[in-house]
Amino acid sequence: MPGDMPDFSRGAAYMNGTYVPMAEAKISVGDWGFIHSDVTYDVVHVWDGKFFRLEDHLDRFHRSLAGYRLSPPVSREEMREILARCVALSGLREAFVAMLSTRGVPRIYGSRRPEDCDNSFIAYACPWVDVIPKDVQERGAHLWIASIPRISPLSLDPTLKNYSWRDFVRGLFEAHDHGYDTAVLLDPEGYVTEGSGFNVFAVKGNVVMTPDRGALEGVTRRSVLDLCDELGLVGKIMPMRTEDLMEADEVFCSTTAGGVMPCARVGNATIGDNIMANDRPGPISVKLKEVYWRKHAEGWHATPVNYDDPEHPLLMQTTAA
Amino acid sequence: MPGDMPDFSRGAAYMNGTYVPMAEAKISVGDWGFIHSDVTYDVVHVWDGKFFRLEDHLDRFHRSLAGYRLSPPVSREEMREILARCVALSGLREAFVAMLSTRGVPRIYGSRRPEDCDNSFIAYACPWVDVIPKDVQERGAHLWIASIPRISPLSLDPTLKNYSWRDFVRGLFEAHDHGYDTAVLLDPEGYVTEGSGFNVFAVKGNVVMTPDRGALEGVTRRSVLDLCDELGLVGKIMPMRTEDLMEADEVFCSTTAGGVMPCARVGNATIGDNIMANDRPGPISVKLKEVYWRKHAEGWHATPVNYDDPEHPLLMQTTAA
C-alpha cells in the first residue's frame, strides 16, 4: 500500500533490484545456488552503526566471485551502497550483513550449462548473530574435533567462501551428540582446518597459532594476528595437528559473527579431552577479545552507515508519510 | 482471486502445505538447505502420465533422509499423494518430479544447531528435462573427464542424494572450455565416479560396466543392469579407471531425467580422446535406450497418475468455475 513503510525491523534484503523485509527474501527452488550449491557469499558486521573492514570483505567477495566464475550485474560501488541501504532500512546498529551471488536459473529451460544463467546479487542486513552464543562464549565453548574430514581443498577451495557445509553439519551433529557446543574439522591428512563459520586458534606460551591450510582466510583471523603484534604475542599461520589443540594452553575461535570466541574444552572421540585454564576462557583469549571490541569502540577499520539517506526512495516515503 | 485457477502449466509445487505455481516455489535465503547445502532430494519421472519406479525413488529418498537426519512432517503415504497432485495440477504427461527436504530455518533466531530447525518438505512437477539435450543424445554426447576430483566419500556419502555440486560445476565449466558437452569426475584415487546428475557406463565386448564407488545408486542405472540381463549382456558394477573409458567400445550415461544417453566421445586433458563407433552412439547403447523406452510404453514399473482427482480442492475449484 502506498505510503506504508514495510517492516524492516527483522532485517532488510536486496533481492535483484528490490528492497524487501527479510521474511520476503527468497530464492527460486530452481536457482543453481540452491540445487547445486553454486553460490558464493561474504558477511561483514556492523557494530555501533559502523561497518568493520568493509573493503576487506568486498575484496574477498570479489576474489570468491572470480574463483567461481560468477558475475553479478552490480558494480563494487553499487554493492557498497546496497549493503549500507539494507542496514539503514533495518535501522539496526548491530547487524550481520551478507552479500551473495548465486548462479541463478538458466535462461533456457532445463539447461545444464552454467553459462546459460544470469547470476544474482542478493544482500541483507539482519540482527546481530553470534556463531557461538554469548553465554557459551562467557563460560568458554566446548569444541569437538569431528571424525568426518573437511572436503578436500582439491575438490573445494576453502579460501573461496562457500555454502558446501554438509561435512560441517555432520560435525555439528557429532559435537552435540557428545555434549559439545560446536565442531572443528580436520583435513583428509589429519591437519586442523576450521569450524563451521569460524577460524580456530591455539595458544601455547606466547605463540598464537592458526592453521595454514583448509581454512578461510578470515578477516577476523587477520584482525587477531594484527592484535597479536600489538600485544607482543607471536601470531603464526602454520600446519596444526590435533595435538596442537589437545596440548594447547588456550583455544579460541574467530569470526565476523561473534569476534574472538574463547573455548574452555577441546574434545575428540579417540584422544579424550583437553580442559584448559580451569575450564574457563584463558587470559590471552580474554585479552584478545577485550582489545578486539575496545578497538571497535575507537573506530578501528570503521565505515559509518548513513542511517538518514535522503536519496533513498523508501526512506523518502517514510519522511513524506 | 477466488474461482481463479493459478497457472500451473509451467509446473506445480508443494511448499510446506500449499500448492503454488513453479514461479512461486521459493525458499528463504536463511534456510539451511541453501546456506549450508543441508538438504536432500530425489527425482522421479513421469512418462506418458505414469510414474516410473516411484517406490524405488521413495525408498531412496527415505534412506537419504535418514542419512542426513532429516525428518519432514509428511508421511510416505502423504508424499506419494503430494507428488501425484503436483503432476495432476500441472497436467503434464511427461514430467520431472522432485521431492526435497531442507533443514529449514532455526526456530531460535541465529541458532547454529541443526536440532533447532523444523525440516521442510517440498515437491514439484515441471516439464520434462533431459540432463543431456535430445539432439546431443542423438549425435552422441562428448564426455569430458574433469581434472577436479569428486568430493571424497569420506566427507560426503555419494549414495545419499545431495546438492553439493560445486565440484561438478567446475567440471562442467572445464568440459565446456574444451568444447565438450558434459563432465564425469574421478575420485581422489583416480577411480571413475559419476557425472553431474547421471551414472556412467562403459561397454567392452558384451560387458556393460559402471563404477562401484563414488556414485549414486541410480534407479536408471539399476534399470539398465536389469535390461542387460534381458538382452544377454553382462552388467557389472566394478572399479573403473580412466582407461576403461578411454579404451571402451561405447560409453553412455543414465539418469531419471533423460534415461539412457549415448556418448560418442570421451576426452581428457592428459590422455587425449576416445572417438567411438565412428563418432556416433554405439549399437549396444542405442539398443539399451530403445528397449528402455519401449518397456516404458509397455507399462514397466509404472504407477499411473490420476489427473482428475475429485478430492483435490484446487481441482474442485476448477470444476466449480
Contacts between the chains, C-beta under 8 A, distances in Angstrom:
chain1	res1	chain2	res2	distance
A	13	B	29	6.9
A	22	B	30	7.5
A	23	B	28	7.9
A	25	B	28	6.8
A	25	B	29	4.6
A	25	B	30	7.6
A	26	B	26	3.6
A	26	B	27	6.0
A	26	B	28	5.6
A	26	B	29	6.6
A	27	B	26	6.0
A	27	B	27	6.5
A	27	B	29	6.1
A	27	B	34	6.7
A	28	B	23	7.9
A	28	B	25	6.8
A	28	B	26	5.6
A	29	B	13	6.9
A	29	B	25	4.6
A	29	B	26	6.6
A	29	B	27	6.1
A	29	B	100	7.4
A	29	B	122	6.3
A	29	B	124	6.7
A	30	B	22	7.5
A	30	B	25	7.6
A	32	B	169	7.5
A	33	B	34	6.8
A	34	B	27	6.7
A	34	B	33	6.8
A	34	B	34	5.1
A	34	B	39	7.8
A	34	B	163	6.8
A	35	B	163	5.4
A	35	B	165	7.7
A	36	B	163	6.0
A	36	B	165	3.8
A	36	B	166	7.3
A	36	B	168	6.9
A	36	B	169	5.7
A	36	B	196	7.9
A	37	B	37	4.2
A	37	B	163	5.3
A	37	B	164	5.4
A	37	B	165	5.9
A	37	B	166	5.6
A	38	B	165	6.6
A	38	B	166	6.4
A	38	B	169	4.9
A	39	B	34	7.7
A	68	B	166	7.8
A	68	B	169	7.9
A	69	B	173	6.1
A	96	B	110	7.9
A	100	B	29	7.3
A	103	B	169	7.4
A	109	B	127	6.9
A	109	B	129	7.8
A	110	B	96	7.9
A	110	B	127	7.6
A	110	B	128	7.8
A	110	B	129	3.9
A	110	B	130	6.8
A	112	B	131	5.9
A	112	B	132	7.7
A	112	B	172	7.1
A	112	B	182	6.9
A	112	B	196	6.8
A	112	B	197	7.2
A	113	B	172	7.1
A	113	B	176	6.6
A	114	B	169	5.7
A	114	B	172	5.9
A	114	B	173	6.3
A	115	B	173	8.0
A	115	B	176	6.4
A	122	B	29	6.3
A	124	B	29	6.7
A	127	B	109	7.0
A	127	B	110	7.6
A	128	B	110	7.8
A	129	B	109	7.8
A	129	B	110	3.9
A	130	B	110	6.8
A	131	B	112	5.9
A	132	B	112	7.7
A	148	B	154	7.1
A	148	B	155	6.4
A	149	B	152	7.3
A	149	B	154	5.3
A	149	B	155	5.5
A	150	B	155	6.7
A	151	B	151	5.1
A	151	B	152	7.3
A	151	B	155	4.5
A	151	B	156	6.8
A	151	B	164	7.9
A	152	B	149	7.2
A	152	B	151	7.3
A	152	B	152	5.8
A	152	B	155	7.2
A	152	B	188	6.4
A	154	B	148	7.1
A	154	B	149	5.3
A	154	B	188	6.6
A	155	B	148	6.4
A	155	B	149	5.5
A	155	B	150	6.7
A	155	B	151	4.5
A	155	B	152	7.2
A	155	B	166	7.8
A	155	B	167	4.7
A	155	B	188	7.9
A	156	B	151	6.8
A	156	B	166	5.7
A	156	B	167	6.7
A	162	B	166	6.2
A	163	B	34	6.8
A	163	B	35	5.4
A	163	B	36	6.0
A	163	B	37	5.3
A	164	B	37	5.5
A	164	B	151	7.9
A	164	B	164	5.1
A	164	B	166	5.5
A	165	B	35	7.7
A	165	B	36	3.8
A	165	B	37	5.9
A	165	B	38	6.7
A	166	B	36	7.3
A	166	B	37	5.6
A	166	B	38	6.4
A	166	B	68	7.8
A	166	B	155	7.8
A	166	B	156	5.7
A	166	B	162	6.2
A	166	B	164	5.5
A	167	B	155	4.7
A	167	B	156	6.7
A	168	B	36	6.9
A	169	B	32	7.5
A	169	B	36	5.7
A	169	B	38	4.9
A	169	B	68	8.0
A	169	B	103	7.4
A	169	B	114	5.7
A	172	B	112	7.1
A	172	B	113	7.1
A	172	B	114	5.9
A	173	B	69	6.2
A	173	B	114	6.3
A	173	B	115	8.0
A	176	B	113	6.6
A	176	B	115	6.4
A	182	B	112	6.9
A	188	B	152	6.4
A	188	B	154	6.6
A	188	B	155	7.8
A	188	B	188	7.6
A	196	B	36	7.9
A	196	B	112	6.8
A	197	B	112	7.2
